[in-house]
Amino acid sequence: MARGALAAGPLLLAGVLSGWTAAGVLAAIGAMLAGINDRPGSRRTSVKRLGVPALAGALGLLVGTYAGQGLSAVPLTLALTGLGLVGGGVSVIGPVASAAGIQLLVAASVGAGMPATESGWQRALAFLAGAGWLLLLRLALPTPGSLAGDFRFDGERRAVAEVYDAVAALLDATGGPHATARRAALTAALDHAQDALAGPRLRRYASSAAERRLHAQYAAALPLAEAATALFWVGEPVEERAAEGPRRLAAAVRGNTVSGPLPAPHLPRDGGGAPVVPALRALDDALLRAAVAFDRADGAHHRLLARRRGALDAVRAAFGTGGREYALRVALCFGGSVAIAQALHRTGWYGPHQHWYWLPATTVFLVKPDLGPLASRVLCRAAGTVLGALVFAGLAAALPRPAGLIVLVAVCGALVPLSTRHFAAVTAVATVLVLALVMVGGDPGASLSRIGETLLACALVLVVGHLPMPGQRGGGVRARIAVATDAADAYLRHVLGGSGDRAERWALRREAYRTLAEARTAIALAAAELPPLARHAEGADVVADALERLVDTTTACAVHLDDTGELTPRHLEQLRDATRKLKVPLPAGGDPAAQRPAARRLS
């Protein structure tokens, strides 16, 4: 919120005082959109999270400005429709790409629909300056409570500590009714830490002792998470002492200190001296390795244990069934709204103001699928816009100009991070902020027409969102399930293939759980849609359940094979049951697997 207050308002003030009001407005818009993407986390990941969408927005503003200045209505509509195809296809790649796709199209509509004397490159530079200013604030300002230590890594340190807390919570819940939820929470914590350590300067080998130490601490958490998951699969409660070690490690990460003595779990043994529960011995071994890693003051080199998704994976996602379906819907909504807006512009619908960008920009936000179910998005957008427009109309009548409007922009900038918790709230705040910006830029105000445009956009998106499209519906869910299935298959084959590369195993395990979590999110969103859309994802949750059991069982198999070299009948039956439900053939083994009797039996 402090960054938001120091971003859009001061930039607008600088533009007004310098006589470059239009540039100040565009810089404030860039800062506002960057503020919507500003999330808690590490500074390094914020460079990508804020920077990539800002670059896409600058490109959209550049293209939209030149297209609006040089093309007539029909060619302009076709050009922006094609841009909608690109933006929609890119958006399915991931969260950062989704933000980039939406900024590309929103900025393109603003560039084409907001007349200005500046050239396209000047507008793009002003937009980038605003986003860059917020990014600079993100990198330079310490977060609350971090001034006592090295605040540069507070986000990374907090993310790694949360992994150890999640391991302890799972150990506490093992054998109880909340164990499944705690295992999912552990996956989320690992995903967050993996992202936090994947920033621009945290590459394969960290560049400083502090970063190397964080790498080592993250790497030490992976075998702990594996052992805890294996204990979760066993389904028997463990003693409270077992969770104390991960909690002490979490405290050591937060305080940037050594771990000190760690309590080891009690290892019950059979008559021959072997552990009754191999997963408990794996937990004991993992705690010992973690203690060694934490007590190294210099921080040894550790490669980031994650499988990178390359450009080919991104292209497959964009051109896959989910990407094609979403790209087509975005293009229809965006292009259709551009055509309608220009037609209304010619009829004088907009009254005294000449800016027709609101309608296409609204449709872009509404058609974005990762903001919630379609009907919910439409209702929240309509309610938020009506509330924001009415609030602005009242404030604009009372506030002095331009000083009062600049203060209003600063206040709204501070409220943006808080309002992102709910789509209606962020819509209301953004509506007030944008209306204040365009009024400072010379627009006399058009609250009522903005409400009408928003309702029109809601109707358009509802119609296009329920139109039948070529191919199968629910392509996004199917694509996520397919990726998760491939990741689970690769993990299973590695475990049963006899490879001794544990780092590769942990990376494959991370990818399997991460893609499964992404599939779960897509399924939950699809299930919350209205029945005409929700029915296309029916049965996906059953597949996700089977995949989850397969990955959990594979983890338990990996831990058990490390300890005994054999699998129990329960392991074999669980593997057969999961793969049978998924119709996934079990690995045939190969030469490395010939050394494992269990793998021969499975094949």
C-alpha positions in Angstrom: 0.0 0.0 0.0 2.9 2.4 0.7 4.3 1.6 -2.7 0.9 2.3 -4.3 0.6 5.6 -2.6 4.1 6.6 -3.8 3.5 5.5 -7.4 0.6 6.8 -9.4 -0.1 10.0 -7.5 3.4 11.4 -7.5 3.8 10.5 -11.2 0.7 12.4 -12.1 1.8 15.4 -10.0 5.1 15.4 -11.7 3.4 15.4 -15.1 1.1 18.2 -14.2 3.8 20.4 -12.7 6.2 19.8 -15.7 3.5 20.6 -18.3 3.5 16.9 -19.5 0.1 16.1 -18.2 -0.7 13.4 -20.8 2.7 11.7 -20.1 1.9 11.8 -16.4 -1.5 10.2 -17.0 0.1 7.4 -19.0 2.8 6.9 -16.4 0.2 6.7 -13.7 -1.7 4.1 -15.7 1.4 2.1 -16.0 2.0 2.3 -12.3 -1.6 1.3 -11.6 -1.5 -1.8 -13.7 1.9 -2.8 -12.2 0.3 -2.3 -8.8 -2.4 -4.8 -9.6 0.3 -7.3 -10.3 2.3 -6.4 -7.2 2.1 -9.3 -4.7 3.8 -10.3 -1.5 6.9 -12.4 -2.3 10.6 -12.1 -3.1 12.1 -9.0 -4.8 13.7 -11.1 -7.5 10.5 -12.6 -8.7 8.9 -9.2 -8.7 11.2 -8.2 -11.6 9.5 -10.8 -13.8 6.0 -10.4 -12.3 6.0 -6.7 -12.9 8.4 -6.2 -15.7 7.2 -8.7 -18.3 3.5 -7.4 -18.2 4.8 -3.8 -18.3 6.8 -4.6 -21.5 3.7 -6.2 -23.0 1.7 -3.1 -22.0 4.2 -0.8 -23.6 4.1 -2.8 -26.8 0.3 -2.8 -26.8 0.3 1.0 -26.3 2.7 1.4 -29.2 0.8 -0.8 -31.5 -2.6 0.6 -30.5 -1.5 4.2 -30.9 -0.1 3.8 -34.4 -3.1 1.6 -35.4 -5.5 4.2 -34.1 -3.8 7.0 -35.9 -3.3 5.2 -39.2 -6.2 2.9 -39.7 -9.9 3.4 -40.4 -12.6 1.7 -38.4 -12.8 -1.7 -40.2 -9.0 -2.3 -40.5 -8.5 -1.1 -36.9 -11.1 -3.6 -35.7 -9.5 -6.4 -37.6 -6.0 -5.5 -36.4 -7.1 -5.4 -32.7 -9.0 -8.7 -33.2 -5.8 -10.3 -34.4 -4.0 -8.9 -31.4 -6.7 -10.4 -29.2 -5.9 -13.8 -30.6 -2.2 -13.3 -29.7 -3.0 -12.0 -26.2 -5.5 -14.7 -25.5 -3.2 -17.5 -26.6 -0.3 -16.2 -24.6 -2.5 -15.8 -21.4 -2.8 -19.6 -20.9 0.9 -20.1 -20.5 1.0 -19.1 -16.8 0.3 -16.3 -14.3 2.9 -13.9 -15.6 1.9 -14.5 -19.2 -1.7 -14.0 -18.3 -0.9 -10.6 -16.8 1.2 -9.8 -19.9 -1.7 -10.7 -22.2 -4.2 -8.6 -20.4 -1.9 -5.6 -20.3 -1.1 -6.0 -24.0 -4.8 -5.7 -24.9 -5.8 -3.1 -22.3 -2.9 -0.8 -23.4 -3.7 -1.4 -27.1 -7.3 -0.3 -26.6 -6.2 2.8 -24.6 -3.6 3.7 -27.3 -6.2 3.3 -30.1 -9.1 5.0 -28.3 -7.4 7.8 -26.4 -6.5 10.6 -28.9 -3.2 12.3 -28.2 -0.6 14.5 -29.9 2.3 12.3 -28.7 3.8 9.6 -30.9 3.4 5.9 -30.0 7.0 5.5 -28.8 6.6 8.5 -26.5 3.5 7.1 -24.9 5.1 3.7 -24.6 8.1 5.2 -22.8 5.8 7.1 -20.4 3.9 3.9 -19.6 7.2 2.0 -19.0 8.5 4.8 -16.8 5.4 4.5 -14.6 5.7 0.7 -14.3 9.5 1.0 -13.8 9.0 3.5 -11.0 6.8 1.0 -9.1 9.3 -1.8 -9.7 12.1 0.4 -8.4 10.1 1.0 -5.2 9.5 -2.7 -4.9 13.2 -3.4 -5.1 14.4 -0.5 -2.9 11.9 -0.2 -0.1 12.1 -2.7 2.8 9.1 -4.5 3.9 7.8 -4.0 7.5 9.7 -5.9 10.1 12.7 -6.5 7.8 14.9 -3.5 8.7 16.8 -5.5 11.4 18.4 -7.9 9.0 19.3 -8.2 5.3 16.0 -7.1 3.9 17.0 -8.0 0.3 16.1 -11.6 0.9 13.2 -11.3 3.3 10.7 -12.6 0.8 12.8 -15.6 -0.1 13.6 -16.4 3.5 10.0 -16.2 4.5 9.0 -18.6 1.6 11.6 -21.2 2.6 10.6 -21.0 6.2 7.0 -21.6 5.3 8.0 -24.9 3.7 9.4 -26.2 7.0 6.3 -25.0 8.8 4.2 -26.9 6.3 6.2 -30.0 6.8 5.7 -29.8 10.5 2.0 -29.2 10.0 1.7 -32.3 7.8 3.5 -34.4 10.4 1.2 -33.2 13.1 -1.9 -34.1 10.9 -0.7 -37.5 9.7 -3.3 -40.1 10.3 -6.0 -37.5 11.0 -8.9 -35.9 9.1 -6.9 -32.8 8.0 -3.9 -34.7 6.6 -4.9 -34.3 2.9 -5.4 -30.6 3.3 -2.0 -30.3 5.0 -0.3 -32.2 2.2 -1.9 -29.8 -0.4 -0.7 -26.9 1.8 2.8 -28.3 1.7 2.6 -28.4 -2.1 1.6 -24.8 -2.2 4.4 -23.8 0.1 7.0 -25.6 -2.0 5.6 -24.0 -5.2 5.8 -20.5 -3.6 9.4 -21.1 -2.4 10.4 -22.5 -5.8 9.1 -19.3 -7.4 10.7 -17.1 -4.8 14.1 -18.6 -5.5 13.7 -18.4 -9.3 14.4 -14.7 -9.7 16.8 -13.2 -12.2 19.9 -13.3 -9.9 19.1 -16.7 -8.3 20.1 -18.8 -11.3 21.5 -22.3 -11.4 24.3 -21.4 -9.0 23.6 -18.5 -6.5 25.9 -15.5 -6.7 26.4 -14.7 -3.0 26.8 -16.5 0.2 23.3 -15.5 1.4 21.7 -16.8 -1.8 23.7 -20.0 -1.7 22.6 -20.5 1.9 18.9 -20.1 0.9 19.5 -22.6 -1.9 20.9 -25.1 0.5 18.0 -24.6 2.9 15.5 -25.1 0.2 17.3 -28.2 -1.1 17.3 -29.6 2.5 13.5 -29.2 2.7 12.9 -31.5 -0.3 13.8 -34.8 1.4 11.9 -33.7 4.5 8.8 -33.0 2.4 9.3 -36.4 0.7 9.5 -38.3 4.0 6.5 -36.4 5.4 4.5 -37.3 2.3 5.5 -40.9 2.7 4.3 -40.9 6.3 1.1 -39.3 5.2 0.6 -42.1 2.7 1.2 -44.7 5.5 -1.7 -43.0 7.4 -0.5 -43.6 10.9 -0.1 -40.8 13.5 3.5 -39.9 14.4 4.7 -38.6 17.8 4.7 -34.8 18.3 8.5 -34.9 18.6 8.8 -35.6 14.9 7.4 -32.1 14.0 9.6 -30.2 16.4 12.7 -30.5 14.2 11.1 -28.8 11.1 9.7 -26.1 13.3 13.2 -25.3 14.6 14.5 -25.2 11.1 11.7 -22.8 10.1 12.8 -20.5 13.0 16.4 -20.7 11.9 15.5 -19.7 8.4 13.5 -16.7 9.6 16.2 -15.6 12.0 19.1 -16.4 9.5 20.8 -18.5 12.2 22.1 -22.0 12.6 19.6 -24.7 13.6 21.2 -26.0 16.7 20.3 -29.4 18.1 17.3 -31.1 16.4 15.2 -33.7 18.1 15.2 -36.9 16.2 12.0 -39.0 15.8 11.7 -42.2 17.7 12.4 -45.2 15.3 10.6 -48.3 16.4 12.4 -51.5 15.1 11.5 -55.1 14.5 13.3 -58.1 15.9 16.1 -57.8 13.3 16.8 -54.2 14.1 15.2 -52.8 10.9 12.9 -49.7 11.2 9.3 -50.7 11.2 8.4 -47.6 9.3 11.1 -46.8 6.7 9.6 -43.3 6.2 10.5 -42.4 9.7 14.1 -43.3 9.1 14.0 -41.2 6.0 12.7 -38.3 8.1 15.5 -38.9 10.6 18.1 -38.9 7.8 16.6 -35.7 6.2 16.7 -33.9 9.5 20.4 -34.8 9.9 21.2 -33.5 6.4 19.3 -30.4 7.1 21.2 -29.7 10.3 24.5 -30.1 8.4 23.3 -27.7 5.6 22.0 -25.1 8.1 25.3 -25.1 10.1 27.4 -24.4 7.1 28.2 -20.7 7.5 29.5 -20.2 3.9 26.6 -21.8 2.1 27.7 -24.5 -0.4 26.7 -24.4 -4.0 23.3 -26.0 -4.7 21.5 -26.0 -8.0 17.9 -25.0 -7.9 16.0 -28.2 -7.8 13.2 -27.4 -10.3 12.5 -28.5 -13.9 12.4 -25.5 -16.1 9.6 -25.1 -18.5 11.1 -24.0 -21.8 9.9 -22.1 -24.7 8.5 -25.3 -26.4 6.2 -25.9 -23.4 5.0 -22.3 -23.7 4.3 -22.7 -27.4 2.4 -26.0 -26.8 0.3 -24.4 -24.1 -0.6 -21.4 -26.3 -1.4 -23.5 -29.4 -3.0 -26.4 -27.4 -6.8 -26.9 -27.0 -7.0 -24.6 -24.0 -5.0 -21.9 -25.7 -7.0 -22.0 -29.0 -10.3 -21.9 -27.2 -9.4 -19.0 -24.9 -7.7 -17.1 -27.8 -10.8 -17.3 -29.9 -13.0 -16.1 -27.1 -10.7 -13.2 -26.3 -10.5 -12.2 -29.9 -14.3 -12.3 -30.4 -14.9 -10.3 -27.2 -12.1 -7.8 -27.9 -12.7 -7.3 -31.6 -16.5 -7.2 -31.1 -16.2 -4.6 -28.3 -13.9 -2.5 -30.5 -16.4 -2.5 -33.3 -19.3 -1.7 -31.0 -17.3 1.1 -29.3 -16.5 2.7 -32.6 -20.0 2.5 -33.8 -21.3 4.1 -30.6 -18.5 6.7 -30.9 -19.9 7.8 -34.3 -23.5 8.0 -33.0 -22.5 10.4 -30.2 -23.2 7.9 -27.4 -20.1 9.0 -25.5 -21.3 12.6 -25.2 -18.7 15.2 -24.6 -15.8 12.8 -24.2 -14.1 11.1 -27.1 -12.4 8.1 -25.5 -14.0 4.8 -26.6 -11.4 2.5 -25.0 -13.4 1.7 -21.8 -15.6 -1.0 -23.5 -12.8 -3.1 -25.0 -10.7 -2.7 -21.9 -13.5 -3.9 -19.8 -14.2 -7.0 -21.9 -10.5 -8.0 -21.6 -10.7 -8.0 -17.8 -14.1 -9.9 -17.9 -13.0 -12.6 -20.2 -9.9 -13.4 -18.2 -10.6 -16.9 -16.8 -8.2 -17.0 -13.9 -10.1 -14.2 -12.0 -13.0 -16.5 -11.1 -16.1 -18.0 -12.8 -17.6 -16.1 -15.7 -20.9 -15.2 -14.0 -19.1 -14.1 -10.8 -16.7 -11.9 -12.8 -19.6 -10.2 -14.7 -21.6 -9.5 -11.5 -18.5 -8.3 -9.6 -17.4 -6.1 -12.5 -20.9 -4.5 -12.9 -21.3 -3.9 -9.2 -17.7 -2.5 -8.8 -18.1 -0.2 -11.8 -21.4 1.2 -10.6 -20.1 1.8 -7.1 -16.8 3.3 -8.3 -18.5 5.6 -10.9 -21.0 6.9 -8.3 -18.3 7.4 -5.7 -16.2 9.3 -8.2 -19.1 11.5 -9.4 -19.6 12.6 -5.8 -16.0 13.2 -5.1 -15.4 15.0 -8.4 -18.1 17.5 -7.6 -16.5 18.3 -4.2 -12.7 18.1 -4.8 -10.6 21.0 -6.2 -8.9 20.4 -9.5 -6.4 19.2 -10.2 -5.0 19.0 -6.7 -7.9 17.1 -5.2 -7.9 14.6 -8.1 -4.2 14.0 -7.7 -4.7 13.2 -4.0 -7.5 10.9 -4.9 -5.2 9.1 -7.4 -2.6 8.6 -4.6 -5.2 7.3 -2.2 -6.6 4.9 -4.8 -3.1 3.7 -5.6 -2.6 2.8 -2.0 -5.9 0.9 -2.0 -5.2 -1.1 -5.1 -3.1 -3.8 -3.3 -5.7 -4.2 -0.6 -8.6 -4.3 -3.1 -7.1 -7.1 -5.2 -8.5 -9.6 -2.6 -11.8 -9.3 -4.4 -12.7 -8.6 -8.0 -15.5 -6.2 -7.2 -13.3 -4.2 -4.9 -10.4 -3.8 -7.3 -12.9 -2.9 -10.0 -14.4 -0.1 -7.8 -11.0 1.3 -6.9 -9.6 1.1 -10.4 -12.8 2.8 -11.7 -12.3 5.8 -9.4 -8.6 5.9 -10.2 -9.0 5.8 -14.0 -11.8 8.3 -14.0 -9.7 10.7 -11.9 -6.7 10.2 -14.3 -8.7 10.9 -17.5 -10.4 14.0 -15.9 -6.9 15.4 -15.1 -6.0 14.6 -18.7 -8.8 16.7 -20.0 -11.8 14.4 -20.1 -14.8 16.3 -18.5 -16.0 13.2 -16.8 -18.4 10.5 -17.9 -19.4 8.3 -15.0 -22.9 7.4 -16.3 -21.6 6.4 -19.8 -18.9 4.3 -18.1 -21.6 2.4 -16.3 -23.5 1.8 -19.6 -20.3 0.7 -21.3 -19.5 -1.7 -18.5 -23.0 -3.3 -18.6 -22.7 -3.6 -22.4 -19.4 -5.4 -22.0 -20.9 -7.7 -19.4 -23.6 -8.7 -21.8 -21.1 -9.3 -24.6 -18.8 -11.4 -22.5 -21.7 -13.5 -21.2 -22.9 -14.2 -24.7 -19.4 -15.0 -26.2 -18.5 -17.0 -23.0 -21.3 -19.4 -23.6 -21.0 -19.7 -27.4 -20.1 -23.2 -28.6 -16.5 -23.3 -30.1 -14.9 -25.6 -32.6 -13.4 -28.7 -30.8 -14.0 -29.9 -27.3 -15.2 -27.5 -24.6 -13.2 -27.4 -21.4 -10.0 -27.5 -23.2 -8.1 -25.6 -20.5 -9.0 -28.3 -17.9 -8.1 -31.1 -20.3 -4.8 -29.5 -21.1 -3.9 -29.1 -17.4 -4.9 -32.7 -16.7 -2.7 -33.9 -19.6 0.3 -32.0 -18.4 -0.2 -33.4 -14.8 -0.5 -36.9 -16.2 2.7 -36.6 -18.1 4.5 -35.3 -15.1 3.2 -38.1 -12.9 4.2 -40.7 -15.5 7.8 -39.3 -15.7 8.1 -39.3 -11.9 6.8 -42.9 -11.7 9.2 -44.1 -14.4 12.1 -42.5 -12.6 11.3 -44.1 -9.3 10.8 -47.5 -10.7 13.7 -47.2 -13.1 16.4 -47.7 -10.6 18.1 -44.3 -11.0 20.1 -43.1 -8.0 19.9 -39.4 -8.9 17.9 -38.1 -6.0 18.1 -34.5 -7.1 16.4 -35.4 -10.4 13.8 -37.4 -8.4 13.0 -34.5 -6.2 12.7 -32.2 -9.3 10.4 -34.6 -11.0 8.3 -34.9 -7.8 8.1 -31.1 -7.6 6.9 -30.9 -11.2 4.3 -33.7 -10.6 2.8 -32.0 -7.6 3.0 -28.5 -9.1 1.2 -29.5 -12.3 -1.4 -31.4 -10.3 -2.1 -28.3 -8.1 -2.5 -26.2 -11.3 -5.0 -28.8 -12.7 -6.9 -28.7 -9.4 -7.2 -24.9 -9.6 -8.5 -25.2 -13.2 -11.0 -27.8 -12.2 -12.3 -25.8 -9.3 -12.8 -22.7 -11.5 -14.6 -24.7 -14.1 -16.8 -26.4 -11.5 -17.9 -23.0 -10.2 -19.2 -21.9 -13.6 -22.9 -21.9 -14.6 -24.1 -25.4 -15.7 -23.7 -24.8 -19.4 -20.0 -24.4 -18.9 -19.4 -26.5 -15.8 -20.7 -29.7 -17.4 -17.7 -29.7 -19.8 -15.4 -30.4 -16.9 -17.4 -33.1 -15.2 -15.3 -36.1 -14.2 -12.0 -34.2 -14.2 -11.9 -34.2 -10.4 -12.0 -38.0 -10.4 -9.0 -38.1 -12.7 -7.2 -35.6 -10.4 -8.0 -37.7 -7.4 -6.4 -40.8 -9.1 -3.4 -38.7 -10.1 -3.0 -37.5 -6.6 -3.0 -41.0 -5.2 -0.5 -42.1 -7.9 1.9 -39.4 -7.0 1.6 -39.9 -3.3 2.1 -43.6 -3.8 5.1 -43.0 -6.0 6.6 -40.9 -3.3 6.0 -43.6 -0.7 7.6 -46.2 -3.1 10.7 -44.0 -3.5 11.2 -43.8 0.2 10.6 -47.5 0.8 12.9 -48.6 -2.0 15.7 -46.4 -0.6 15.4 -48.3 2.6 14.6 -51.9 1.7 14.9 -52.2 -2.1 11.5 -53.9 -2.2 7.9 -52.8 -2.3 5.2 -54.2 -0.1 2.0 -55.7 -1.5 0.2 -52.5 -0.4 2.5 -50.4 -2.6 2.0 -52.7 -5.6 -1.8 -52.7 -5.2 -2.0 -49.0 -4.8 0.1 -48.4 -7.9 -1.9 -50.9 -10.0 -5.2 -49.4 -8.8 -4.1 -45.8 -9.6 -2.7 -46.6 -13.0 -5.6 -48.8 -13.9 -8.0 -45.9 -13.2 -5.9 -43.6 -15.3 -5.3 -46.1 -18.0 -1.6 -45.4 -17.7 0.7 -48.4 -18.5 3.2 -49.2 -15.7 6.8 -48.8 -16.7 8.4 -51.8 -18.3 11.6 -51.3 -16.4 14.6 -51.7 -18.7 18.1 -52.6 -17.7 18.4 -50.3 -14.6 15.1 -51.7 -13.3 16.3 -55.2 -13.7 18.2 -54.6 -10.4 14.9 -54.0 -8.6 12.7 -57.1 -8.1 9.7 -54.8 -7.4 10.0 -53.1 -10.8 10.2 -56.5 -12.5 7.1 -57.6 -10.7 5.2 -54.5 -11.7 6.2 -54.8 -15.4 
